[in-house]
């Protein structure tokens, strides 16, 4: 059994590494292989969590049809806090306001005293949805109280990344670059996060806004090297 779990964890690492490298279809294949192995070992909660990681990866890639289907599949398996946290963020990234509202309400009712839920996950999801709705300033307001948790491992770069995106949409290039720098300087906080290479893209876009083509070129090259 322990050897089986080591093999399953290897699949998880392969999936996360593929997502980090921009190989989203390969990541999906690995995640699904892992989910089937977990279900075969009667571990539905872990299978739900991996399904939701797969869903979030699709949302990051803009493949929201796949993401929504996987959210539904994952929630059929488990509604633990980890699964619900990723589910609400995935729905927010896909602009599904009703899905975000329903899942946020469930998290609030079931985990009323959970610091992670109320100080990080729900504000991040609300900010992601605000960005999808074209409300960049509101996204920044929602993320302001999250700042003390920016470098916590479980934040997974999301507060800084969403702030950077919001500043880009507002044309605040230097503020955007500072947020993306905060990710690029702390890779160890979320070693396989797809947001790390995307921070290079964000910083390149910020540099373009100020006419700094040399910096933009360096960051585009860094993104392509990772992808």
C-alpha positions in Angstrom: 0.0 0.0 0.0 2.8 2.5 0.9 4.5 1.8 -2.5 1.2 2.4 -4.2 0.9 5.8 -2.5 4.4 6.7 -3.5 3.5 6.0 -7.1 0.4 8.1 -6.8 2.3 11.0 -5.3 4.7 10.7 -8.2 1.8 11.1 -10.6 0.7 14.3 -8.6 4.2 15.7 -9.0 4.2 15.0 -12.7 0.9 16.7 -13.1 1.9 19.8 -11.2 5.2 20.0 -13.0 3.5 19.7 -16.3 1.1 22.6 -15.4 4.1 24.7 -14.2 5.7 24.1 -17.6 2.6 25.2 -19.5 1.8 21.7 -20.7 -1.8 21.8 -19.6 -3.1 18.9 -21.6 -0.3 16.7 -20.2 -1.2 17.9 -16.7 -4.8 16.9 -17.2 -3.8 13.4 -18.3 -1.6 13.0 -15.2 -4.2 14.4 -12.8 -6.9 12.0 -14.3 -4.6 9.0 -14.0 -4.0 9.9 -10.4 -7.7 10.3 -9.7 -8.4 6.9 -11.1 -5.7 5.4 -8.9 -7.0 7.1 -5.8 -10.5 5.9 -6.5 -9.2 2.4 -7.0 -7.6 2.7 -3.5 -10.9 4.1 -2.0 -9.5 7.6 -1.4 -12.4 9.7 -2.7 -11.4 12.9 -0.8 -7.9 13.0 -2.3 -9.4 12.1 -5.7 -11.7 15.1 -5.3 -8.8 17.4 -4.4 -6.8 16.3 -7.5 -9.9 16.7 -9.7 -10.1 20.3 -8.4 -6.5 21.0 -9.1 -7.1 19.8 -12.6 -10.1 22.1 -12.8 -8.2 25.1 -11.6 -5.4 24.4 -14.1 -8.0 24.4 -16.9 -9.4 27.7 -15.5 -5.9 29.3 -15.6 -5.6 28.2 -19.2 -9.0 29.7 -20.0 -10.6 26.3 -20.7 -13.6 27.0 -18.5 -15.9 24.3 -20.1 -13.5 21.6 -18.8 -13.0 23.5 -15.5 -16.7 23.6 -14.7 -17.2 19.9 -15.6 -14.4 19.0 -13.3 -15.7 21.1 -10.5 -19.0 19.2 -10.7 -17.1 15.9 -10.8 -14.9 16.8 -7.8 -17.8 18.0 -5.6 -19.6 14.7 -6.2 -16.6 12.9 -4.6 -16.0 15.2 -1.6 -16.9 18.6 -0.2 -14.0 19.0 2.2 -12.6 22.4 2.8 -9.6 22.0 0.4 -11.9 20.9 -2.4 -14.4 23.7 -1.8 -11.6 26.3 -1.7 -10.3 25.4 -5.1 -13.8 25.0 -6.4 -14.8 28.5 -5.5 -11.6 30.0 -6.9 -12.0 28.0 -10.1 -15.6 29.3 -10.6 -14.4 32.8 -9.9 -11.7 32.5 -12.5 -14.4 31.5 -15.0 -16.6 34.4 -14.1 -19.4 32.1 -12.6 -21.0 34.5 -10.1 -23.8 32.2 -9.1 -21.3 29.3 -8.5 -19.1 31.6 -6.4 -22.0 32.8 -4.4 -23.3 29.2 -3.6 -19.9 27.8 -2.7 -18.9 30.9 -0.7 -22.2 30.5 1.3 -21.4 26.8 1.9 -17.9 27.6 3.1 -19.1 30.3 5.4 -21.8 28.1 7.0 -19.7 25.0 7.4 -16.4 26.6 8.4 -17.4 29.8 10.3 -14.2 30.0 12.3 -11.7 28.9 9.7 -9.0 31.6 9.3 -7.8 30.4 6.0 -11.3 30.4 4.6 -12.3 33.9 5.7 -9.0 35.7 5.5 -7.6 34.3 2.3 -9.7 32.0 0.2 -13.0 33.8 0.1 -11.5 37.3 -0.5 -9.2 35.8 -3.2 -12.2 34.2 -5.0 -14.2 37.4 -4.7 -11.3 39.4 -6.2 -10.9 36.9 -9.0 -14.6 37.3 -9.9 -14.4 41.1 -9.7 -11.5 41.0 -12.2 -13.6 38.8 -14.5 -16.4 41.4 -14.2 -14.1 44.2 -15.1 -13.9 45.7 -11.6 -10.2 46.0 -11.1 -10.4 48.6 -8.3 -12.9 46.5 -6.3 -10.5 43.5 -6.7 -7.7 45.6 -5.1 -10.0 46.6 -2.2 -11.0 43.0 -1.6 -7.3 41.9 -1.6 -6.1 44.6 0.7 -6.9 42.8 4.0 -5.2 39.6 2.6 -1.8 41.3 2.5 -0.6 39.8 5.8 -1.1 36.3 4.3 0.6 37.0 1.0 3.6 34.8 1.7 1.9 32.0 3.5 2.3 28.8 1.6 -1.4 28.1 1.2 -1.9 31.5 -0.5 -0.1 30.0 -3.5 0.8 33.4 -5.0 -2.9 34.2 -5.7 -3.2 37.5 -3.8 -0.1 39.0 -5.4 -1.0 37.6 -8.8 -4.5 39.0 -8.8 -3.3 42.4 -7.5 -0.7 42.5 -10.3 -3.4 41.7 -12.9 -5.7 44.4 -11.4 -2.9 47.0 -11.6 -2.2 46.1 -15.2 -5.9 46.7 -16.1 -5.7 50.1 -14.3 -2.5 51.0 -16.2 -0.5 51.1 -13.0 2.6 49.5 -14.5 5.0 50.0 -11.5 2.5 48.7 -9.0 1.8 45.7 -11.2 5.5 44.9 -11.6 6.0 45.1 -7.8 3.4 42.5 -7.3 4.8 40.1 -9.9 8.3 40.7 -8.4 6.9 39.5 -5.1 6.1 36.2 -6.8 9.3 35.8 -8.7 11.4 36.5 -5.6 9.6 33.8 -3.5 9.3 30.8 -5.7 9.8 28.4 -2.8 6.4 29.4 -1.4 4.7 27.4 -4.1 7.3 25.6 -6.1 5.1 24.2 -8.9 2.5 27.0 -9.1 1.7 27.9 -12.7 1.4 31.5 -11.5 5.2 31.7 -11.2 5.9 31.6 -15.0 2.8 33.7 -15.5 4.4 36.3 -13.3 7.1 36.7 -15.9 4.3 37.4 -18.4 2.7 39.9 -16.1 6.0 41.7 -15.5 6.7 41.8 -19.3 3.3 43.4 -19.9 4.0 46.0 -17.1 7.3 46.8 -18.8 5.6 47.3 -22.1 3.3 49.8 -20.5 6.3 51.9 -19.6 8.1 51.4 -22.9 10.8 49.3 -21.2 11.2 46.9 -24.1 14.5 45.4 -22.8 12.9 44.3 -19.6 9.8 43.0 -21.4 12.0 41.0 -23.7 13.9 39.4 -20.8 10.7 38.4 -19.1 9.1 37.0 -22.3 12.3 34.9 -22.8 12.1 33.7 -19.2 8.5 32.6 -19.7 9.4 30.8 -22.9 12.3 29.1 -21.1 10.0 27.8 -18.4 7.3 26.8 -21.0 
